[in-house]
Amino acid sequence: MGKITRKIKIGKLDIGGGRPVLVQSMTKTDTRNVTSTVKQIKDLEKVGCEIVRVAIPDMAAAKVLSKIKDKINIPLVGDVHFDYRLALEAIAQGVDKLRLNPGNITKKEEIGKIIKAAKKRKIPIRIGINSGSLEKNILKKYGKVTPEAMVESALGFVRIFENLSFFDIVLSLKAADVPTTIKAYELISRKCDYPLHLGITEAGTPFSGTIKSAVGIGTLLFKGIGDTIRVSLTGNPREEVKVGFEILKSLGLRQYGPTIISCPTCGRCKIPLIKIAQEVEKGLAQIYNFKSPALIKSIQIAIMGCIVNGPGEAKEADIGIAGGQHFGILFKKGKVIKKIPQKDLSKELLKEIKKLINI
Ligand code: SF4
C-alpha cells in the first residue's frame, strides 16, 4: 500500500486518498483550434486517458476552453505560464483544474487572485515545479538544480497557498533526469501529504522516453509514491497514455487491456514466433481500438515457441498458443484445448480472444 495522500477532487474524479493512480496526457494541438483539439482529446479518451491538459499560451486559447470542455468527457486542466490573467480566464471558462508553474508567476498578489478564483469555483491547482524554471534565489543558494532545491521551491509555494487557506493542491517536481526526479519526489513525499503528479519532463522520443518514464515513474510508484502520472513523449499523445497504463499494469496497480507474455525463443522454438507475436499484437490493437482498453476485460495471452515448456511456463495466462513441429496447440489456463495447423495459429488465437472478451 502506498502513502495515503490528501484526496483532491478534479471534475468527477478523485486524485489521492488511496484512489487508483490516474493516467493523464496533454494535447499537442494549437488549443485555439477547437476542432483539432477536441478531436485529439476524443482520441485520447478512446485509449483510456482519464485527465487531459491543454496549453494556454494566450488569451485566445483561454477564451475557447469552455467550447472544448463542452465536447469532451474527461476533466480538463488548463496549463498556464507567465500571465496570471490567463489563469483567471481559464477558471472563468470552467476548467476542472489549473496547472501553474510558480517559477514564472511569482507575484504574490497575482497568485492571490488566482487562488481566490479557484477557491470560489472549488477547483484544484497543481503547483508544477520544473527543474528548468527554478527561482533565481534558490538556484543561487544550491548552485545548480538539486532535488533539495526543487523541494524548497515547491514548499515555498505551498506555504503561499496554505497561508491563503487553499489546500486543494497537487504537486509535481519534474526534472529531465531520472535520479533527480526520483529523489525530489521521495523528499517531498516525506514532507507533505498533497497528492503527487509524477512525470519525467522532456523524457524524449517514444523508445528512450518510454524507458526513462518507466524507470523513473515506475521506481516511485513501486515505493508507494504518486497519485497520477503523465508520460511525456515526443510523439502521439495516445502513446503517452498507453505507456502510462503499461507502467501501472506492470506494477499490478491498474488493469488495462491485454498483456502478451511471449517467450524470447530459443533452439527449441518450432514456429516463426516473432512474426506470430507481431500479428497477434496488430490484431489486438484493432480489437481494442474501438473501445477503451481500460474498459475491456484485462486478459493475459501467452505466445510460446514450443510445447515442451510452453503451457507450463505460461500457466497464469488466460489463453495461449505453443508451437509444435507442423502444428501448434491452443491452451487455456495451462490446459491444452486443441491442435491448430501452424499457419493458422495467430488467426485462431485472435478468434478465441474475441470470444473470451465478448467482442
Ligand atoms: S517456450 Fe520453448 S521455445 Fe520458448 S524459450 Fe521456452 S523452451 Fe525456448
Residues whose N, C-alpha, C, O or C-beta is under 5 A from the ligand:
A	BS01	SF4	C263 P264 T265 C266 R268 C269 M304 G305 C306 N309 G310
